[in-house]
């Protein structure tokens, strides 16, 4: 059974909004599962730190995007908007090329808060980063999208 309260197609991806940090970095949401969201981020000059490794902040961008979009999908239309409260990331392995793949799964979906775990692996399924994202649901009239 799906946890999503907004219309999505299980098995397909979602478009990354243009003119956003995720789009600039090449982030793609590749799959919506019944209780998870998966996406990729390239490990290249857009996401390197000075030593040619994936920047920890880039891992946080992937985790925040996947967790935030997943949390958004868990709030019924008109019931509010989600905003980030806290992100934690432990960087385990530093990839130097290819793609990293993140999977966001809920730890808690409440009326006022949500907590998501985002596991990021390399293309060999080795753990790169484990992250936890906490979000708050605010009144829809307090959220004013850009554009």
Chimera marker file (.cmm) of the C-alpha trace (Angstrom):
<marker_set name="trace">
<marker id="1" x="0.000" y="0.000" z="0.000" r="1" g="1" b="0" radius="0.5"/>
<marker id="2" x="1.301" y="3.430" z="-0.950" r="1" g="1" b="0" radius="0.5"/>
<marker id="3" x="2.048" y="6.150" z="1.628" r="1" g="1" b="0" radius="0.5"/>
<marker id="4" x="1.685" y="8.976" z="-0.897" r="1" g="1" b="0" radius="0.5"/>
<marker id="5" x="-1.196" y="11.467" z="-0.570" r="1" g="1" b="0" radius="0.5"/>
<marker id="6" x="-0.479" y="13.267" z="-3.835" r="1" g="1" b="0" radius="0.5"/>
<marker id="7" x="-0.825" y="11.608" z="-7.247" r="1" g="1" b="0" radius="0.5"/>
<marker id="8" x="2.306" y="9.742" z="-8.360" r="1" g="1" b="0" radius="0.5"/>
<marker id="9" x="2.954" y="6.752" z="-10.588" r="1" g="1" b="0" radius="0.5"/>
<marker id="10" x="4.723" y="3.930" z="-8.770" r="1" g="1" b="0" radius="0.5"/>
<marker id="11" x="7.779" y="2.751" z="-10.694" r="1" g="1" b="0" radius="0.5"/>
<marker id="12" x="8.401" y="6.014" z="-12.550" r="1" g="1" b="0" radius="0.5"/>
<marker id="13" x="10.545" y="9.008" z="-11.653" r="1" g="1" b="0" radius="0.5"/>
<marker id="14" x="9.680" y="12.665" z="-11.127" r="1" g="1" b="0" radius="0.5"/>
<marker id="15" x="10.914" y="15.719" z="-12.976" r="1" g="1" b="0" radius="0.5"/>
<marker id="16" x="13.470" y="17.824" z="-11.129" r="1" g="1" b="0" radius="0.5"/>
<marker id="17" x="12.194" y="21.421" z="-11.075" r="1" g="1" b="0" radius="0.5"/>
<marker id="18" x="14.273" y="23.676" z="-13.367" r="1" g="1" b="0" radius="0.5"/>
<marker id="19" x="16.325" y="26.556" z="-11.934" r="1" g="1" b="0" radius="0.5"/>
<marker id="20" x="16.956" y="24.740" z="-8.655" r="1" g="1" b="0" radius="0.5"/>
<marker id="21" x="20.135" y="23.557" z="-6.963" r="1" g="1" b="0" radius="0.5"/>
<marker id="22" x="19.244" y="19.947" z="-7.705" r="1" g="1" b="0" radius="0.5"/>
<marker id="23" x="18.787" y="20.653" z="-11.410" r="1" g="1" b="0" radius="0.5"/>
<marker id="24" x="22.087" y="22.575" z="-11.539" r="1" g="1" b="0" radius="0.5"/>
<marker id="25" x="23.928" y="19.610" z="-9.998" r="1" g="1" b="0" radius="0.5"/>
<marker id="26" x="22.305" y="17.034" z="-12.295" r="1" g="1" b="0" radius="0.5"/>
<marker id="27" x="20.139" y="15.442" z="-9.589" r="1" g="1" b="0" radius="0.5"/>
<marker id="28" x="17.407" y="13.136" z="-10.914" r="1" g="1" b="0" radius="0.5"/>
<marker id="29" x="14.505" y="11.513" z="-9.071" r="1" g="1" b="0" radius="0.5"/>
<marker id="30" x="14.478" y="8.165" z="-10.815" r="1" g="1" b="0" radius="0.5"/>
<marker id="31" x="11.891" y="6.048" z="-9.016" r="1" g="1" b="0" radius="0.5"/>
<marker id="32" x="8.851" y="6.331" z="-6.797" r="1" g="1" b="0" radius="0.5"/>
<marker id="33" x="8.132" y="3.173" z="-4.837" r="1" g="1" b="0" radius="0.5"/>
<marker id="34" x="5.119" y="2.520" z="-2.603" r="1" g="1" b="0" radius="0.5"/>
<marker id="35" x="7.069" y="3.733" z="0.451" r="1" g="1" b="0" radius="0.5"/>
<marker id="36" x="10.336" y="5.169" z="-0.860" r="1" g="1" b="0" radius="0.5"/>
<marker id="37" x="11.791" y="7.683" z="-3.291" r="1" g="1" b="0" radius="0.5"/>
<marker id="38" x="15.048" y="7.052" z="-5.189" r="1" g="1" b="0" radius="0.5"/>
<marker id="39" x="17.317" y="9.409" z="-7.078" r="1" g="1" b="0" radius="0.5"/>
<marker id="40" x="20.812" y="9.879" z="-8.457" r="1" g="1" b="0" radius="0.5"/>
<marker id="41" x="23.503" y="12.519" z="-8.396" r="1" g="1" b="0" radius="0.5"/>
<marker id="42" x="26.587" y="12.538" z="-10.644" r="1" g="1" b="0" radius="0.5"/>
<marker id="43" x="30.032" y="12.569" z="-9.098" r="1" g="1" b="0" radius="0.5"/>
<marker id="44" x="31.774" y="15.097" z="-11.351" r="1" g="1" b="0" radius="0.5"/>
<marker id="45" x="33.155" y="18.640" z="-11.396" r="1" g="1" b="0" radius="0.5"/>
<marker id="46" x="29.767" y="20.022" z="-10.236" r="1" g="1" b="0" radius="0.5"/>
<marker id="47" x="29.829" y="17.903" z="-7.081" r="1" g="1" b="0" radius="0.5"/>
<marker id="48" x="33.569" y="17.490" z="-6.289" r="1" g="1" b="0" radius="0.5"/>
<marker id="49" x="35.419" y="18.929" z="-3.333" r="1" g="1" b="0" radius="0.5"/>
<marker id="50" x="39.020" y="20.136" z="-4.000" r="1" g="1" b="0" radius="0.5"/>
<marker id="51" x="40.504" y="16.602" z="-3.714" r="1" g="1" b="0" radius="0.5"/>
<marker id="52" x="38.372" y="15.162" z="-6.531" r="1" g="1" b="0" radius="0.5"/>
<marker id="53" x="35.948" y="13.365" z="-4.214" r="1" g="1" b="0" radius="0.5"/>
<marker id="54" x="32.220" y="13.784" z="-3.763" r="1" g="1" b="0" radius="0.5"/>
<marker id="55" x="31.616" y="16.877" z="-1.623" r="1" g="1" b="0" radius="0.5"/>
<marker id="56" x="29.757" y="16.102" z="1.601" r="1" g="1" b="0" radius="0.5"/>
<marker id="57" x="27.457" y="19.014" z="0.889" r="1" g="1" b="0" radius="0.5"/>
<marker id="58" x="26.461" y="17.381" z="-2.401" r="1" g="1" b="0" radius="0.5"/>
<marker id="59" x="25.421" y="14.262" z="-0.477" r="1" g="1" b="0" radius="0.5"/>
<marker id="60" x="23.345" y="16.536" z="1.770" r="1" g="1" b="0" radius="0.5"/>
<marker id="61" x="21.725" y="18.139" z="-1.284" r="1" g="1" b="0" radius="0.5"/>
<marker id="62" x="20.693" y="14.697" z="-2.568" r="1" g="1" b="0" radius="0.5"/>
<marker id="63" x="19.409" y="13.660" z="0.866" r="1" g="1" b="0" radius="0.5"/>
<marker id="64" x="17.508" y="16.920" z="1.390" r="1" g="1" b="0" radius="0.5"/>
<marker id="65" x="15.921" y="16.815" z="-2.074" r="1" g="1" b="0" radius="0.5"/>
<marker id="66" x="14.790" y="13.198" z="-1.810" r="1" g="1" b="0" radius="0.5"/>
<marker id="67" x="13.505" y="13.565" z="1.757" r="1" g="1" b="0" radius="0.5"/>
<marker id="68" x="11.778" y="16.877" z="1.069" r="1" g="1" b="0" radius="0.5"/>
<marker id="69" x="10.028" y="15.668" z="-2.072" r="1" g="1" b="0" radius="0.5"/>
<marker id="70" x="8.972" y="12.464" z="-0.303" r="1" g="1" b="0" radius="0.5"/>
<marker id="71" x="7.621" y="14.462" z="2.649" r="1" g="1" b="0" radius="0.5"/>
<marker id="72" x="5.761" y="16.779" z="0.255" r="1" g="1" b="0" radius="0.5"/>
<marker id="73" x="4.112" y="13.746" z="-1.364" r="1" g="1" b="0" radius="0.5"/>
<marker id="74" x="2.932" y="12.592" z="2.088" r="1" g="1" b="0" radius="0.5"/>
<marker id="75" x="0.907" y="15.743" z="2.772" r="1" g="1" b="0" radius="0.5"/>
<marker id="76" x="-2.567" y="15.837" z="1.227" r="1" g="1" b="0" radius="0.5"/>
<marker id="77" x="-3.258" y="18.729" z="-1.165" r="1" g="1" b="0" radius="0.5"/>
<marker id="78" x="-4.267" y="21.847" z="0.760" r="1" g="1" b="0" radius="0.5"/>
<marker id="79" x="-3.180" y="20.444" z="4.155" r="1" g="1" b="0" radius="0.5"/>
<marker id="80" x="0.134" y="22.272" z="4.302" r="1" g="1" b="0" radius="0.5"/>
<marker id="81" x="3.679" y="22.474" z="3.033" r="1" g="1" b="0" radius="0.5"/>
<marker id="82" x="6.855" y="20.879" z="4.362" r="1" g="1" b="0" radius="0.5"/>
<marker id="83" x="10.029" y="22.707" z="5.338" r="1" g="1" b="0" radius="0.5"/>
<marker id="84" x="13.306" y="21.316" z="6.618" r="1" g="1" b="0" radius="0.5"/>
<marker id="85" x="14.168" y="21.497" z="10.319" r="1" g="1" b="0" radius="0.5"/>
<marker id="86" x="17.337" y="19.427" z="10.598" r="1" g="1" b="0" radius="0.5"/>
<marker id="87" x="19.639" y="17.285" z="8.492" r="1" g="1" b="0" radius="0.5"/>
<marker id="88" x="22.324" y="14.933" z="9.734" r="1" g="1" b="0" radius="0.5"/>
<marker id="89" x="24.793" y="13.154" z="7.474" r="1" g="1" b="0" radius="0.5"/>
<marker id="90" x="27.542" y="10.657" z="8.156" r="1" g="1" b="0" radius="0.5"/>
<marker id="91" x="29.965" y="10.402" z="5.230" r="1" g="1" b="0" radius="0.5"/>
<marker id="92" x="31.311" y="6.849" z="4.983" r="1" g="1" b="0" radius="0.5"/>
<marker id="93" x="33.024" y="6.423" z="1.593" r="1" g="1" b="0" radius="0.5"/>
<marker id="94" x="34.240" y="9.133" z="-0.836" r="1" g="1" b="0" radius="0.5"/>
<marker id="95" x="33.406" y="8.226" z="-4.458" r="1" g="1" b="0" radius="0.5"/>
<marker id="96" x="35.475" y="9.918" z="-7.184" r="1" g="1" b="0" radius="0.5"/>
<marker id="97" x="33.359" y="9.194" z="-10.283" r="1" g="1" b="0" radius="0.5"/>
<marker id="98" x="30.093" y="7.757" z="-11.544" r="1" g="1" b="0" radius="0.5"/>
<marker id="99" x="26.758" y="8.207" z="-9.825" r="1" g="1" b="0" radius="0.5"/>
<marker id="100" x="25.566" y="7.989" z="-6.269" r="1" g="1" b="0" radius="0.5"/>
<marker id="101" x="22.086" y="6.627" z="-5.638" r="1" g="1" b="0" radius="0.5"/>
<marker id="102" x="19.956" y="7.814" z="-2.737" r="1" g="1" b="0" radius="0.5"/>
<marker id="103" x="16.883" y="6.121" z="-1.300" r="1" g="1" b="0" radius="0.5"/>
<marker id="104" x="14.604" y="7.971" z="1.113" r="1" g="1" b="0" radius="0.5"/>
<marker id="105" x="12.379" y="5.945" z="3.463" r="1" g="1" b="0" radius="0.5"/>
<marker id="106" x="10.183" y="7.268" z="6.252" r="1" g="1" b="0" radius="0.5"/>
<marker id="107" x="10.998" y="6.727" z="9.911" r="1" g="1" b="0" radius="0.5"/>
<marker id="108" x="8.027" y="8.842" z="11.073" r="1" g="1" b="0" radius="0.5"/>
<marker id="109" x="5.174" y="10.510" z="9.207" r="1" g="1" b="0" radius="0.5"/>
<marker id="110" x="3.143" y="12.596" z="11.629" r="1" g="1" b="0" radius="0.5"/>
<marker id="111" x="0.688" y="15.454" z="11.361" r="1" g="1" b="0" radius="0.5"/>
<marker id="112" x="3.263" y="18.127" z="12.286" r="1" g="1" b="0" radius="0.5"/>
<marker id="113" x="6.639" y="16.464" z="11.637" r="1" g="1" b="0" radius="0.5"/>
<marker id="114" x="8.225" y="13.844" z="9.436" r="1" g="1" b="0" radius="0.5"/>
<marker id="115" x="11.574" y="12.061" z="9.783" r="1" g="1" b="0" radius="0.5"/>
<marker id="116" x="13.218" y="10.404" z="6.780" r="1" g="1" b="0" radius="0.5"/>
<marker id="117" x="16.320" y="8.222" z="6.473" r="1" g="1" b="0" radius="0.5"/>
<marker id="118" x="18.241" y="8.624" z="3.243" r="1" g="1" b="0" radius="0.5"/>
<marker id="119" x="20.778" y="5.942" z="2.365" r="1" g="1" b="0" radius="0.5"/>
<marker id="120" x="23.254" y="6.947" z="-0.357" r="1" g="1" b="0" radius="0.5"/>
<marker id="121" x="25.318" y="4.265" z="-2.097" r="1" g="1" b="0" radius="0.5"/>
<marker id="122" x="27.728" y="4.117" z="-5.031" r="1" g="1" b="0" radius="0.5"/>
<marker id="123" x="27.119" y="2.121" z="-8.206" r="1" g="1" b="0" radius="0.5"/>
<marker id="124" x="28.572" y="-0.981" z="-6.500" r="1" g="1" b="0" radius="0.5"/>
<marker id="125" x="25.963" y="-0.604" z="-3.695" r="1" g="1" b="0" radius="0.5"/>
<marker id="126" x="28.628" y="0.427" z="-1.146" r="1" g="1" b="0" radius="0.5"/>
<marker id="127" x="27.459" y="2.861" z="1.512" r="1" g="1" b="0" radius="0.5"/>
<marker id="128" x="28.607" y="6.438" z="0.794" r="1" g="1" b="0" radius="0.5"/>
<marker id="129" x="26.462" y="8.419" z="3.249" r="1" g="1" b="0" radius="0.5"/>
<marker id="130" x="23.646" y="7.826" z="5.700" r="1" g="1" b="0" radius="0.5"/>
<marker id="131" x="21.450" y="10.807" z="6.449" r="1" g="1" b="0" radius="0.5"/>
<marker id="132" x="18.417" y="11.668" z="8.557" r="1" g="1" b="0" radius="0.5"/>
<marker id="133" x="16.140" y="14.569" z="7.626" r="1" g="1" b="0" radius="0.5"/>
<marker id="134" x="13.485" y="16.090" z="9.899" r="1" g="1" b="0" radius="0.5"/>
<marker id="135" x="10.766" y="18.253" z="8.360" r="1" g="1" b="0" radius="0.5"/>
<marker id="136" x="7.888" y="20.321" z="9.697" r="1" g="1" b="0" radius="0.5"/>
<marker id="137" x="4.475" y="20.672" z="8.100" r="1" g="1" b="0" radius="0.5"/>
<marker id="138" x="3.405" y="24.324" z="8.045" r="1" g="1" b="0" radius="0.5"/>
<marker id="139" x="0.095" y="25.899" z="7.015" r="1" g="1" b="0" radius="0.5"/>
<marker id="140" x="-0.268" y="26.102" z="3.246" r="1" g="1" b="0" radius="0.5"/>
<marker id="141" x="-0.903" y="29.870" z="3.389" r="1" g="1" b="0" radius="0.5"/>
<marker id="142" x="2.527" y="30.384" z="5.012" r="1" g="1" b="0" radius="0.5"/>
<marker id="143" x="4.313" y="28.739" z="2.081" r="1" g="1" b="0" radius="0.5"/>
<marker id="144" x="4.818" y="30.922" z="-0.955" r="1" g="1" b="0" radius="0.5"/>
<marker id="145" x="6.560" y="29.089" z="-3.833" r="1" g="1" b="0" radius="0.5"/>
<marker id="146" x="9.019" y="31.081" z="-5.928" r="1" g="1" b="0" radius="0.5"/>
<marker id="147" x="7.935" y="31.941" z="-9.452" r="1" g="1" b="0" radius="0.5"/>
<link id1="1" id2="2" r="1" g="1" b="0" radius="0.2"/>
<link id1="2" id2="3" r="1" g="1" b="0" radius="0.2"/>
<link id1="3" id2="4" r="1" g="1" b="0" radius="0.2"/>
<link id1="4" id2="5" r="1" g="1" b="0" radius="0.2"/>
<link id1="5" id2="6" r="1" g="1" b="0" radius="0.2"/>
<link id1="6" id2="7" r="1" g="1" b="0" radius="0.2"/>
<link id1="7" id2="8" r="1" g="1" b="0" radius="0.2"/>
<link id1="8" id2="9" r="1" g="1" b="0" radius="0.2"/>
<link id1="9" id2="10" r="1" g="1" b="0" radius="0.2"/>
<link id1="10" id2="11" r="1" g="1" b="0" radius="0.2"/>
<link id1="11" id2="12" r="1" g="1" b="0" radius="0.2"/>
<link id1="12" id2="13" r="1" g="1" b="0" radius="0.2"/>
<link id1="13" id2="14" r="1" g="1" b="0" radius="0.2"/>
<link id1="14" id2="15" r="1" g="1" b="0" radius="0.2"/>
<link id1="15" id2="16" r="1" g="1" b="0" radius="0.2"/>
<link id1="16" id2="17" r="1" g="1" b="0" radius="0.2"/>
<link id1="17" id2="18" r="1" g="1" b="0" radius="0.2"/>
<link id1="18" id2="19" r="1" g="1" b="0" radius="0.2"/>
<link id1="19" id2="20" r="1" g="1" b="0" radius="0.2"/>
<link id1="20" id2="21" r="1" g="1" b="0" radius="0.2"/>
<link id1="21" id2="22" r="1" g="1" b="0" radius="0.2"/>
<link id1="22" id2="23" r="1" g="1" b="0" radius="0.2"/>
<link id1="23" id2="24" r="1" g="1" b="0" radius="0.2"/>
<link id1="24" id2="25" r="1" g="1" b="0" radius="0.2"/>
<link id1="25" id2="26" r="1" g="1" b="0" radius="0.2"/>
<link id1="26" id2="27" r="1" g="1" b="0" radius="0.2"/>
<link id1="27" id2="28" r="1" g="1" b="0" radius="0.2"/>
<link id1="28" id2="29" r="1" g="1" b="0" radius="0.2"/>
<link id1="29" id2="30" r="1" g="1" b="0" radius="0.2"/>
<link id1="30" id2="31" r="1" g="1" b="0" radius="0.2"/>
<link id1="31" id2="32" r="1" g="1" b="0" radius="0.2"/>
<link id1="32" id2="33" r="1" g="1" b="0" radius="0.2"/>
<link id1="33" id2="34" r="1" g="1" b="0" radius="0.2"/>
<link id1="34" id2="35" r="1" g="1" b="0" radius="0.2"/>
<link id1="35" id2="36" r="1" g="1" b="0" radius="0.2"/>
<link id1="36" id2="37" r="1" g="1" b="0" radius="0.2"/>
<link id1="37" id2="38" r="1" g="1" b="0" radius="0.2"/>
<link id1="38" id2="39" r="1" g="1" b="0" radius="0.2"/>
<link id1="39" id2="40" r="1" g="1" b="0" radius="0.2"/>
<link id1="40" id2="41" r="1" g="1" b="0" radius="0.2"/>
<link id1="41" id2="42" r="1" g="1" b="0" radius="0.2"/>
<link id1="42" id2="43" r="1" g="1" b="0" radius="0.2"/>
<link id1="43" id2="44" r="1" g="1" b="0" radius="0.2"/>
<link id1="44" id2="45" r="1" g="1" b="0" radius="0.2"/>
<link id1="45" id2="46" r="1" g="1" b="0" radius="0.2"/>
<link id1="46" id2="47" r="1" g="1" b="0" radius="0.2"/>
<link id1="47" id2="48" r="1" g="1" b="0" radius="0.2"/>
<link id1="48" id2="49" r="1" g="1" b="0" radius="0.2"/>
<link id1="49" id2="50" r="1" g="1" b="0" radius="0.2"/>
<link id1="50" id2="51" r="1" g="1" b="0" radius="0.2"/>
<link id1="51" id2="52" r="1" g="1" b="0" radius="0.2"/>
<link id1="52" id2="53" r="1" g="1" b="0" radius="0.2"/>
<link id1="53" id2="54" r="1" g="1" b="0" radius="0.2"/>
<link id1="54" id2="55" r="1" g="1" b="0" radius="0.2"/>
<link id1="55" id2="56" r="1" g="1" b="0" radius="0.2"/>
<link id1="56" id2="57" r="1" g="1" b="0" radius="0.2"/>
<link id1="57" id2="58" r="1" g="1" b="0" radius="0.2"/>
<link id1="58" id2="59" r="1" g="1" b="0" radius="0.2"/>
<link id1="59" id2="60" r="1" g="1" b="0" radius="0.2"/>
<link id1="60" id2="61" r="1" g="1" b="0" radius="0.2"/>
<link id1="61" id2="62" r="1" g="1" b="0" radius="0.2"/>
<link id1="62" id2="63" r="1" g="1" b="0" radius="0.2"/>
<link id1="63" id2="64" r="1" g="1" b="0" radius="0.2"/>
<link id1="64" id2="65" r="1" g="1" b="0" radius="0.2"/>
<link id1="65" id2="66" r="1" g="1" b="0" radius="0.2"/>
<link id1="66" id2="67" r="1" g="1" b="0" radius="0.2"/>
<link id1="67" id2="68" r="1" g="1" b="0" radius="0.2"/>
<link id1="68" id2="69" r="1" g="1" b="0" radius="0.2"/>
<link id1="69" id2="70" r="1" g="1" b="0" radius="0.2"/>
<link id1="70" id2="71" r="1" g="1" b="0" radius="0.2"/>
<link id1="71" id2="72" r="1" g="1" b="0" radius="0.2"/>
<link id1="72" id2="73" r="1" g="1" b="0" radius="0.2"/>
<link id1="73" id2="74" r="1" g="1" b="0" radius="0.2"/>
<link id1="74" id2="75" r="1" g="1" b="0" radius="0.2"/>
<link id1="75" id2="76" r="1" g="1" b="0" radius="0.2"/>
<link id1="76" id2="77" r="1" g="1" b="0" radius="0.2"/>
<link id1="77" id2="78" r="1" g="1" b="0" radius="0.2"/>
<link id1="78" id2="79" r="1" g="1" b="0" radius="0.2"/>
<link id1="79" id2="80" r="1" g="1" b="0" radius="0.2"/>
<link id1="80" id2="81" r="1" g="1" b="0" radius="0.2"/>
<link id1="81" id2="82" r="1" g="1" b="0" radius="0.2"/>
<link id1="82" id2="83" r="1" g="1" b="0" radius="0.2"/>
<link id1="83" id2="84" r="1" g="1" b="0" radius="0.2"/>
<link id1="84" id2="85" r="1" g="1" b="0" radius="0.2"/>
<link id1="85" id2="86" r="1" g="1" b="0" radius="0.2"/>
<link id1="86" id2="87" r="1" g="1" b="0" radius="0.2"/>
<link id1="87" id2="88" r="1" g="1" b="0" radius="0.2"/>
<link id1="88" id2="89" r="1" g="1" b="0" radius="0.2"/>
<link id1="89" id2="90" r="1" g="1" b="0" radius="0.2"/>
<link id1="90" id2="91" r="1" g="1" b="0" radius="0.2"/>
<link id1="91" id2="92" r="1" g="1" b="0" radius="0.2"/>
<link id1="92" id2="93" r="1" g="1" b="0" radius="0.2"/>
<link id1="93" id2="94" r="1" g="1" b="0" radius="0.2"/>
<link id1="94" id2="95" r="1" g="1" b="0" radius="0.2"/>
<link id1="95" id2="96" r="1" g="1" b="0" radius="0.2"/>
<link id1="96" id2="97" r="1" g="1" b="0" radius="0.2"/>
<link id1="97" id2="98" r="1" g="1" b="0" radius="0.2"/>
<link id1="98" id2="99" r="1" g="1" b="0" radius="0.2"/>
<link id1="99" id2="100" r="1" g="1" b="0" radius="0.2"/>
<link id1="100" id2="101" r="1" g="1" b="0" radius="0.2"/>
<link id1="101" id2="102" r="1" g="1" b="0" radius="0.2"/>
<link id1="102" id2="103" r="1" g="1" b="0" radius="0.2"/>
<link id1="103" id2="104" r="1" g="1" b="0" radius="0.2"/>
<link id1="104" id2="105" r="1" g="1" b="0" radius="0.2"/>
<link id1="105" id2="106" r="1" g="1" b="0" radius="0.2"/>
<link id1="106" id2="107" r="1" g="1" b="0" radius="0.2"/>
<link id1="107" id2="108" r="1" g="1" b="0" radius="0.2"/>
<link id1="108" id2="109" r="1" g="1" b="0" radius="0.2"/>
<link id1="109" id2="110" r="1" g="1" b="0" radius="0.2"/>
<link id1="110" id2="111" r="1" g="1" b="0" radius="0.2"/>
<link id1="111" id2="112" r="1" g="1" b="0" radius="0.2"/>
<link id1="112" id2="113" r="1" g="1" b="0" radius="0.2"/>
<link id1="113" id2="114" r="1" g="1" b="0" radius="0.2"/>
<link id1="114" id2="115" r="1" g="1" b="0" radius="0.2"/>
<link id1="115" id2="116" r="1" g="1" b="0" radius="0.2"/>
<link id1="116" id2="117" r="1" g="1" b="0" radius="0.2"/>
<link id1="117" id2="118" r="1" g="1" b="0" radius="0.2"/>
<link id1="118" id2="119" r="1" g="1" b="0" radius="0.2"/>
<link id1="119" id2="120" r="1" g="1" b="0" radius="0.2"/>
<link id1="120" id2="121" r="1" g="1" b="0" radius="0.2"/>
<link id1="121" id2="122" r="1" g="1" b="0" radius="0.2"/>
<link id1="122" id2="123" r="1" g="1" b="0" radius="0.2"/>
<link id1="123" id2="124" r="1" g="1" b="0" radius="0.2"/>
<link id1="124" id2="125" r="1" g="1" b="0" radius="0.2"/>
<link id1="125" id2="126" r="1" g="1" b="0" radius="0.2"/>
<link id1="126" id2="127" r="1" g="1" b="0" radius="0.2"/>
<link id1="127" id2="128" r="1" g="1" b="0" radius="0.2"/>
<link id1="128" id2="129" r="1" g="1" b="0" radius="0.2"/>
<link id1="129" id2="130" r="1" g="1" b="0" radius="0.2"/>
<link id1="130" id2="131" r="1" g="1" b="0" radius="0.2"/>
<link id1="131" id2="132" r="1" g="1" b="0" radius="0.2"/>
<link id1="132" id2="133" r="1" g="1" b="0" radius="0.2"/>
<link id1="133" id2="134" r="1" g="1" b="0" radius="0.2"/>
<link id1="134" id2="135" r="1" g="1" b="0" radius="0.2"/>
<link id1="135" id2="136" r="1" g="1" b="0" radius="0.2"/>
<link id1="136" id2="137" r="1" g="1" b="0" radius="0.2"/>
<link id1="137" id2="138" r="1" g="1" b="0" radius="0.2"/>
<link id1="138" id2="139" r="1" g="1" b="0" radius="0.2"/>
<link id1="139" id2="140" r="1" g="1" b="0" radius="0.2"/>
<link id1="140" id2="141" r="1" g="1" b="0" radius="0.2"/>
<link id1="141" id2="142" r="1" g="1" b="0" radius="0.2"/>
<link id1="142" id2="143" r="1" g="1" b="0" radius="0.2"/>
<link id1="143" id2="144" r="1" g="1" b="0" radius="0.2"/>
<link id1="144" id2="145" r="1" g="1" b="0" radius="0.2"/>
<link id1="145" id2="146" r="1" g="1" b="0" radius="0.2"/>
<link id1="146" id2="147" r="1" g="1" b="0" radius="0.2"/>
</marker_set>
